[in-house]
Amino acid sequence: MKAGLIGGVIAVVLALIGLISCLGGLIACFGTLVLWIGVGAWAVSLGGEEIQTAGEGAGAGAVAGAVTAVIGGVVNIVMGLVRAAIFGATAAASALSQIPPEAWQALRDLGIEPSLFFGWTTGPLAAVIGGTFGCLVGIAIAIVLGGLGGLLWKTMKAS
């Protein structure tokens, strides 16, 4: 748990770095992947003699990765809500205006009204739905990568 909680603090820092334009998002993305592997290894290191097998190491790493991802995911949802409150419909309208008229016409031909996209891509509901989906996907990936980090650390230390 300790590795996961400290990893969560680092995940918050990476989320804030992700707000920086240009390289911030790239640094945050790759940094988060490395973080999940690292907290898995660190959890095994902190576990010491209590973690005796590689399987236990993978389990400890998976828990640490999950805790880290939950903390980072919740912070990202809150940041999404803040962005929605500040920028709201303006940012979504700007992004959707980049879609060519032919694409909109194709959607209309399929019976899909373009106004539907504006309702689902703006505001706090969109931030919560999108953030929750991203958080759940992140947790799944963090469990795998944290487990991998724990497994590799225990295997390397056993050799």
MDAnalysis code that builds the backbone (N, CA, C; Angstrom):
import MDAnalysis as mda
import numpy as np

u = mda.Universe.empty(477, n_residues=159, atom_resindex=np.repeat(np.arange(159), 3), trajectory=True)
u.add_TopologyAttr("name", ["N", "CA", "C"] * 159)
u.add_TopologyAttr("resid", np.arange(1, 160))
u.add_TopologyAttr("resname", ["MET", "LYS", "ALA", "GLY", "LEU", "ILE", "GLY", "GLY", "VAL", "ILE", "ALA", "VAL", "VAL", "LEU", "ALA", "LEU", "ILE", "GLY", "LEU", "ILE", "SER", "CYS", "LEU", "GLY", "GLY", "LEU", "ILE", "ALA", "CYS", "PHE", "GLY", "THR", "LEU", "VAL", "LEU", "TRP", "ILE", "GLY", "VAL", "GLY", "ALA", "TRP", "ALA", "VAL", "SER", "LEU", "GLY", "GLY", "GLU", "GLU", "ILE", "GLN", "THR", "ALA", "GLY", "GLU", "GLY", "ALA", "GLY", "ALA", "GLY", "ALA", "VAL", "ALA", "GLY", "ALA", "VAL", "THR", "ALA", "VAL", "ILE", "GLY", "GLY", "VAL", "VAL", "ASN", "ILE", "VAL", "MET", "GLY", "LEU", "VAL", "ARG", "ALA", "ALA", "ILE", "PHE", "GLY", "ALA", "THR", "ALA", "ALA", "ALA", "SER", "ALA", "LEU", "SER", "GLN", "ILE", "PRO", "PRO", "GLU", "ALA", "TRP", "GLN", "ALA", "LEU", "ARG", "ASP", "LEU", "GLY", "ILE", "GLU", "PRO", "SER", "LEU", "PHE", "PHE", "GLY", "TRP", "THR", "THR", "GLY", "PRO", "LEU", "ALA", "ALA", "VAL", "ILE", "GLY", "GLY", "THR", "PHE", "GLY", "CYS", "LEU", "VAL", "GLY", "ILE", "ALA", "ILE", "ALA", "ILE", "VAL", "LEU", "GLY", "GLY", "LEU", "GLY", "GLY", "LEU", "LEU", "TRP", "LYS", "THR", "MET", "LYS", "ALA", "SER"])
u.atoms.positions = np.array([
    [0.828, -1.200, 0.000],
    [0.000, 0.000, 0.000],
    [0.867, 1.257, 0.000],
    [1.965, 1.221, 0.738],
    [2.817, 2.402, 0.836],
    [3.348, 2.801, -0.534],
    [3.804, 1.823, -1.308],
    [4.317, 2.119, -2.650],
    [3.206, 2.688, -3.523],
    [2.004, 2.155, -3.399],
    [0.882, 2.645, -4.186],
    [0.483, 4.058, -3.815],
    [0.498, 4.374, -2.534],
    [0.135, 5.722, -2.089],
    [1.164, 6.753, -2.534],
    [2.423, 6.415, -2.382],
    [3.469, 7.332, -2.833],
    [3.438, 7.426, -4.363],
    [3.182, 6.308, -5.014],
    [3.018, 6.333, -6.468],
    [1.852, 7.215, -6.877],
    [0.788, 7.237, -6.064],
    [-0.355, 8.100, -6.335],
    [0.021, 9.572, -6.306],
    [0.879, 9.945, -5.366],
    [1.358, 11.330, -5.304],
    [2.152, 11.655, -6.571],
    [2.981, 10.729, -7.003],
    [3.750, 10.945, -8.234],
    [2.802, 11.009, -9.431],
    [1.735, 10.205, -9.425],
    [0.751, 10.242, -10.506],
    [0.067, 11.606, -10.579],
    [-0.178, 12.224, -9.436],
    [-0.769, 13.563, -9.415],
    [0.186, 14.564, -10.067],
    [1.464, 14.459, -9.735],
    [2.465, 15.348, -10.339],
    [2.497, 15.138, -11.853],
    [2.460, 13.886, -12.298],
    [2.459, 13.607, -13.734],
    [1.196, 14.142, -14.403],
    [0.063, 14.069, -13.719],
    [-1.177, 14.621, -14.276],
    [-1.047, 16.129, -14.451],
    [-0.427, 16.799, -13.512],
    [-0.215, 18.239, -13.625],
    [0.771, 18.564, -14.746],
    [1.797, 17.743, -14.895],
    [2.738, 17.934, -16.004],
    [2.010, 17.754, -17.328],
    [1.044, 16.851, -17.364],
    [0.269, 16.614, -18.580],
    [-0.513, 17.830, -19.047],
    [-0.730, 18.795, -18.164],
    [-1.433, 20.019, -18.540],
    [-0.563, 20.971, -19.345],
    [0.737, 20.765, -19.295],
    [1.662, 21.629, -20.033],
    [1.554, 21.286, -21.514],
    [1.419, 22.310, -22.324],
    [1.284, 22.051, -23.760],
    [2.584, 21.482, -24.333],
    [2.493, 20.952, -25.488],
    [3.578, 20.310, -26.240],
    [3.990, 18.993, -25.607],
    [5.100, 18.964, -24.927],
    [5.652, 17.705, -24.440],
    [5.055, 17.218, -23.133],
    [4.253, 18.029, -22.461],
    [3.703, 17.647, -21.164],
    [2.893, 16.368, -21.216],
    [2.025, 16.256, -22.215],
    [1.200, 15.057, -22.345],
    [2.024, 13.820, -22.636],
    [3.035, 13.962, -23.477],
    [3.904, 12.831, -23.810],
    [4.700, 12.378, -22.591],
    [5.230, 13.338, -21.861],
    [5.989, 13.012, -20.647],
    [5.075, 12.335, -19.631],
    [3.867, 12.871, -19.462],
    [2.929, 12.303, -18.494],
    [2.530, 10.890, -18.889],
    [2.301, 10.657, -20.173],
    [1.879, 9.332, -20.641],
    [2.964, 8.281, -20.395],
    [4.156, 8.525, -20.896],
    [5.226, 7.554, -20.715],
    [5.672, 7.484, -19.261],
    [5.649, 8.616, -18.576],
    [6.005, 8.629, -17.159],
    [5.065, 7.778, -16.330],
    [3.772, 7.812, -16.677],
    [2.791, 7.017, -15.952],
    [3.012, 5.527, -16.171],
    [3.309, 5.128, -17.390],
    [3.579, 3.713, -17.667],
    [4.796, 3.225, -16.885],
    [5.848, 4.035, -16.881],
    [7.054, 3.678, -16.120],
    [6.745, 3.673, -14.619],
    [5.927, 4.628, -14.178],
    [5.542, 4.694, -12.762],
    [4.849, 3.414, -12.324],
    [3.907, 2.919, -13.132],
    [3.173, 1.708, -12.747],
    [4.106, 0.511, -12.612],
    [5.071, 0.378, -13.505],
    [6.052, -0.709, -13.400],
    [6.913, -0.496, -12.147],
    [7.321, 0.749, -11.947],
    [8.195, 1.075, -10.815],
    [7.551, 0.840, -9.461],
    [6.266, 1.216, -9.316],
    [5.629, 1.002, -8.012],
    [5.438, -0.485, -7.748],
    [5.269, -1.269, -8.806],
    [5.177, -2.716, -8.627],
    [6.471, -3.287, -8.088],
    [7.580, -2.841, -8.661],
    [8.893, -3.296, -8.181],
    [9.159, -2.771, -6.773],
    [8.787, -1.535, -6.535],
    [9.034, -0.934, -5.230],
    [8.221, -1.619, -4.138],
    [7.006, -2.029, -4.459],
    [6.178, -2.736, -3.482],
    [6.866, -4.021, -3.032],
    [7.471, -4.728, -3.967],
    [8.192, -5.967, -3.621],
    [9.421, -5.633, -2.788],
    [10.096, -4.561, -3.154],
    [11.274, -4.149, -2.395],
    [10.901, -3.785, -0.962],
    [9.785, -3.088, -0.793],
    [9.345, -2.720, 0.553],
    [8.833, -3.926, 1.331],
    [8.294, -4.918, 0.615],
    [7.759, -6.118, 1.259],
    [8.828, -6.987, 1.878],
    [10.030, -6.880, 1.381],
    [11.164, -7.621, 1.932],
    [10.953, -9.120, 1.961],
    [11.206, -9.723, 3.125],
    [11.131, -11.171, 3.285],
    [9.704, -11.711, 3.300],
    [8.724, -10.839, 3.501],
    [7.333, -11.290, 3.515],
    [6.901, -11.804, 2.138],
    [7.498, -11.269, 1.091],
    [7.168, -11.691, -0.274],
    [8.201, -12.733, -0.680],
    [7.752, -14.004, -0.707],
    [8.704, -15.094, -0.899],
    [8.745, -15.637, -2.317],
    [7.662, -15.517, -3.071],
    [7.642, -16.087, -4.423],
    [7.426, -14.981, -5.448],
    [7.718, -15.334, -6.694],
    [7.498, -14.386, -7.782],
    [6.010, -14.075, -7.934],
    [5.151, -15.052, -7.675],
    [3.704, -14.836, -7.739],
    [3.236, -13.830, -6.700],
    [3.780, -13.936, -5.497],
    [3.444, -12.962, -4.455],
    [3.956, -11.581, -4.843],
    [5.115, -11.551, -5.478],
    [5.669, -10.282, -5.959],
    [4.772, -9.644, -7.007],
    [4.267, -10.474, -7.921],
    [3.360, -9.966, -8.948],
    [2.077, -9.439, -8.305],
    [1.582, -10.144, -7.305],
    [0.362, -9.700, -6.618],
    [0.562, -8.374, -5.898],
    [1.687, -8.248, -5.190],
    [1.972, -7.000, -4.478],
    [2.146, -5.852, -5.463],
    [2.816, -6.133, -6.568],
    [2.999, -5.108, -7.594],
    [1.689, -4.692, -8.235],
    [0.801, -5.664, -8.447],
    [-0.509, -5.368, -9.040],
    [-1.329, -4.478, -8.122],
    [-1.292, -4.749, -6.827],
    [-2.034, -3.920, -5.864],
    [-1.464, -2.504, -5.856],
    [-0.151, -2.390, -5.828],
    [0.474, -1.063, -5.817],
    [0.134, -0.293, -7.099],
    [0.170, -0.981, -8.233],
    [-0.193, -0.336, -9.490],
    [-1.638, 0.128, -9.491],
    [-2.530, -0.704, -8.967],
    [-3.952, -0.353, -8.918],
    [-4.196, 0.858, -8.026],
    [-3.572, 0.883, -6.858],
    [-3.740, 2.018, -5.941],
    [-3.245, 3.303, -6.600],
    [-2.093, 3.215, -7.242],
    [-1.535, 4.372, -7.937],
    [-2.481, 4.857, -9.034],
    [-3.022, 3.932, -9.816],
    [-3.916, 4.298, -10.909],
    [-5.229, 4.892, -10.411],
    [-5.749, 4.390, -9.310],
    [-6.995, 4.939, -8.754],
    [-6.773, 6.391, -8.331],
    [-5.689, 6.648, -7.633],
    [-5.411, 8.019, -7.189],
    [-5.225, 8.936, -8.399],
    [-4.401, 8.512, -9.350],
    [-4.190, 9.319, -10.549],
    [-5.468, 9.506, -11.351],
    [-6.290, 8.471, -11.439],
    [-7.539, 8.550, -12.189],
    [-8.531, 9.509, -11.566],
    [-8.651, 9.477, -10.248],
    [-9.568, 10.391, -9.568],
    [-9.113, 11.839, -9.769],
    [-7.818, 12.071, -9.683],
    [-7.294, 13.423, -9.913],
    [-7.578, 13.861, -11.349],
    [-7.428, 12.960, -12.307],
    [-7.722, 13.304, -13.700],
    [-9.203, 13.608, -13.906],
    [-10.089, 12.900, -13.215],
    [-11.520, 13.202, -13.314],
    [-11.799, 14.598, -12.763],
    [-11.207, 14.927, -11.629],
    [-11.395, 16.257, -11.039],
    [-10.847, 17.328, -11.984],
    [-9.684, 17.081, -12.567],
    [-9.117, 18.045, -13.515],
    [-10.019, 18.186, -14.743],
    [-10.639, 17.111, -15.183],
    [-11.579, 17.175, -16.299],
    [-12.795, 18.015, -15.950],
    [-13.274, 17.884, -14.727],
    [-14.403, 18.701, -14.283],
    [-14.036, 20.186, -14.251],
    [-12.831, 20.469, -13.799],
    [-12.375, 21.860, -13.769],
    [-12.262, 22.401, -15.196],
    [-11.684, 21.607, -16.103],
    [-11.594, 22.033, -17.518],
    [-12.976, 22.266, -18.095],
    [-13.917, 21.375, -17.800],
    [-15.277, 21.528, -18.325],
    [-15.921, 22.798, -17.783],
    [-15.660, 23.112, -16.520],
    [-16.236, 24.321, -15.928],
    [-15.626, 25.581, -16.529],
    [-14.320, 25.517, -16.825],
    [-13.640, 26.700, -17.347],
    [-13.891, 26.878, -18.841],
    [-13.687, 25.806, -19.603],
    [-13.743, 25.922, -21.055],
    [-15.075, 25.471, -21.636],
    [-15.668, 24.459, -21.029],
    [-16.981, 23.970, -21.411],
    [-17.194, 23.784, -22.893],
    [-18.305, 24.312, -23.360],
    [-18.747, 24.099, -24.733],
    [-17.821, 24.729, -25.755],
    [-17.108, 25.773, -25.380],
    [-16.243, 26.461, -26.330],
    [-15.154, 25.541, -26.870],
    [-14.492, 24.809, -25.976],
    [-13.413, 23.912, -26.405],
    [-13.951, 22.772, -27.258],
    [-15.074, 22.201, -26.856],
    [-15.648, 21.099, -27.630],
    [-16.111, 21.582, -28.994],
    [-16.749, 22.749, -29.034],
    [-17.205, 23.286, -30.313],
    [-16.027, 23.556, -31.237],
    [-14.947, 24.052, -30.670],
    [-13.750, 24.309, -31.469],
    [-13.186, 23.013, -32.042],
    [-13.131, 21.976, -31.224],
    [-12.610, 20.686, -31.695],
    [-13.531, 20.074, -32.738],
    [-14.829, 20.133, -32.511],
    [-15.775, 19.539, -33.450],
    [-15.876, 20.325, -34.747],
    [-15.505, 21.606, -34.703],
    [-15.552, 22.398, -35.935],
    [-14.465, 21.969, -36.919],
    [-13.508, 21.195, -36.457],
    [-12.437, 20.716, -37.331],
    [-12.878, 19.545, -38.210],
    [-14.018, 18.974, -37.905],
    [-14.530, 17.838, -38.684],
    [-15.108, 18.375, -39.987],
    [-14.700, 17.804, -41.111],
    [-15.146, 18.321, -42.413],
    [-16.655, 18.173, -42.605],
    [-17.260, 19.082, -43.379],
    [-18.707, 19.041, -43.620],
    [-19.168, 17.716, -44.237],
    [-18.298, 17.078, -45.029],
    [-18.670, 15.802, -45.645],
    [-18.907, 14.725, -44.587],
    [-18.111, 14.771, -43.526],
    [-18.273, 13.793, -42.451],
    [-19.593, 14.028, -41.716],
    [-19.925, 15.301, -41.484],
    [-21.202, 15.609, -40.842],
    [-22.366, 15.144, -41.707],
    [-22.238, 15.355, -43.028],
    [-23.313, 14.942, -43.935],
    [-23.459, 13.420, -43.933],
    [-22.339, 12.716, -43.887],
    [-22.395, 11.254, -43.831],
    [-23.116, 10.792, -42.562],
    [-22.867, 11.480, -41.455],
    [-23.560, 11.134, -40.203],
    [-25.062, 11.406, -40.322],
    [-25.412, 12.544, -40.933],
    [-26.834, 12.858, -41.130],
    [-27.500, 11.801, -42.003],
    [-26.782, 11.352, -43.039],
    [-27.323, 10.325, -43.926],
    [-27.590, 9.022, -43.178],
    [-26.810, 8.777, -42.130],
    [-27.006, 7.580, -41.306],
    [-28.074, 7.786, -40.235],
    [-28.616, 8.991, -40.180],
    [-29.654, 9.285, -39.194],
    [-29.111, 9.781, -37.868],
    [-27.843, 10.153, -37.849],
    [-27.218, 10.654, -36.619],
    [-27.161, 12.175, -36.700],
    [-27.757, 12.818, -35.731],
    [-27.795, 14.282, -35.721],
    [-26.507, 14.815, -35.082],
    [-25.783, 15.732, -35.765],
    [-24.519, 16.268, -35.218],
    [-24.659, 16.927, -33.852],
    [-25.832, 17.466, -33.540],
    [-26.002, 18.113, -32.230],
    [-25.809, 17.125, -31.084],
    [-25.988, 15.836, -31.368],
    [-25.759, 14.804, -30.359],
    [-24.329, 14.864, -29.832],
    [-23.374, 15.138, -30.712],
    [-21.976, 15.176, -30.303],
    [-21.698, 16.337, -29.364],
    [-22.365, 17.446, -29.561],
    [-22.140, 18.591, -28.689],
    [-22.672, 18.337, -27.290],
    [-23.776, 17.635, -27.194],
    [-24.341, 17.339, -25.884],
    [-23.494, 16.372, -25.079],
    [-22.856, 15.413, -25.749],
    [-22.095, 14.375, -25.051],
    [-20.627, 14.714, -24.876],
    [-20.165, 15.785, -25.515],
    [-18.736, 16.099, -25.423],
    [-18.457, 17.349, -24.619],
    [-19.486, 17.922, -24.019],
    [-19.276, 19.128, -23.226],
    [-19.825, 18.929, -21.823],
    [-19.338, 19.737, -20.935],
    [-19.896, 19.786, -19.597],
    [-19.382, 18.738, -18.640],
    [-19.884, 18.813, -17.423],
    [-19.398, 17.933, -16.356],
    [-19.746, 16.460, -16.568],
    [-20.892, 16.176, -17.169],
    [-21.259, 14.777, -17.402],
    [-20.251, 14.096, -18.316],
    [-19.859, 14.795, -19.378],
    [-18.859, 14.237, -20.297],
    [-17.523, 14.027, -19.585],
    [-17.158, 14.969, -18.721],
    [-15.893, 14.842, -17.985],
    [-15.917, 13.635, -17.060],
    [-17.051, 13.416, -16.403],
    [-17.154, 12.287, -15.477],
    [-17.178, 10.961, -16.244],
    [-17.976, 10.892, -17.312],
    [-18.067, 9.652, -18.083],
    [-16.723, 9.318, -18.732],
    [-16.131, 10.294, -19.414],
    [-14.832, 10.060, -20.060],
    [-13.731, 9.776, -19.062],
    [-13.731, 10.539, -17.958],
    [-12.709, 10.332, -16.934],
    [-12.829, 8.981, -16.260],
    [-14.055, 8.537, -16.020],
    [-14.271, 7.231, -15.392],
    [-13.820, 6.108, -16.313],
    [-14.167, 6.219, -17.584],
    [-13.727, 5.204, -18.538],
    [-12.195, 5.162, -18.601],
    [-11.572, 6.337, -18.687],
    [-10.107, 6.395, -18.712],
    [-9.492, 5.838, -17.444],
    [-10.121, 6.119, -16.314],
    [-9.629, 5.615, -15.034],
    [-9.697, 4.093, -14.984],
    [-10.807, 3.522, -15.427],
    [-10.963, 2.062, -15.403],
    [-9.960, 1.379, -16.323],
    [-9.758, 1.948, -17.502],
    [-8.760, 1.384, -18.421],
    [-7.371, 1.508, -17.799],
    [-7.092, 2.660, -17.188],
    [-5.800, 2.868, -16.536],
    [-5.559, 1.882, -15.406],
    [-6.595, 1.602, -14.620],
    [-6.453, 0.636, -13.526],
    [-6.107, -0.744, -14.079],
    [-6.785, -1.135, -15.146],
    [-6.503, -2.458, -15.737],
    [-5.061, -2.537, -16.226],
    [-4.607, -1.498, -16.892],
    [-3.223, -1.491, -17.393],
    [-2.242, -1.441, -16.226],
    [-2.562, -0.658, -15.197],
    [-1.677, -0.531, -14.037],
    [-1.544, -1.848, -13.290],
    [-2.625, -2.622, -13.218],
    [-2.557, -3.929, -12.557],
    [-1.581, -4.830, -13.297],
    [-1.665, -4.826, -14.613],
    [-0.767, -5.666, -15.414],
    [0.680, -5.192, -15.285],
    [0.898, -3.886, -15.472],
    [2.275, -3.371, -15.420],
    [2.849, -3.409, -14.010],
    [2.033, -3.121, -12.995],
    [2.510, -3.228, -11.614],
    [2.873, -4.663, -11.271],
    [2.032, -5.597, -11.702],
    [2.335, -7.014, -11.494],
    [3.619, -7.427, -12.196],
    [3.792, -6.916, -13.416],
    [5.019, -7.200, -14.168],
    [6.240, -6.650, -13.436],
    [6.119, -5.421, -12.938],
    [7.230, -4.823, -12.186],
    [7.571, -5.629, -10.943],
    [6.532, -6.057, -10.211],
    [6.767, -6.863, -9.012],
    [7.375, -8.210, -9.337],
    [6.883, -8.835, -10.393],
    [7.403, -10.134, -10.827],
    [8.872, -10.026, -11.236],
    [9.172, -9.011, -12.040],
    [10.559, -8.838, -12.496],
    [11.494, -8.531, -11.338],
    [11.050, -7.685, -10.409],
    [11.910, -7.338, -9.270],
    [12.189, -8.567, -8.411],
    [11.156, -9.344, -8.117],
    [11.346, -10.528, -7.293],
    [12.218, -11.548, -8.003],
    [12.025, -11.712, -9.307],
    [12.834, -12.646, -10.078],
    [14.292, -12.227, -10.109],
    [14.531, -10.917, -10.304],
    [15.907, -10.433, -10.342],
    [16.588, -10.569, -8.982],
    [15.868, -10.328, -7.916],
    [16.455, -10.420, -6.575],
    [16.692, -11.878, -6.160],
    [15.899, -12.792, -6.709],
    [16.044, -14.213, -6.366],
    [17.269, -14.819, -7.053],
    [17.683, -14.211, -8.150],
    [18.825, -14.772, -8.920],
    [20.134, -14.500, -8.260],
])
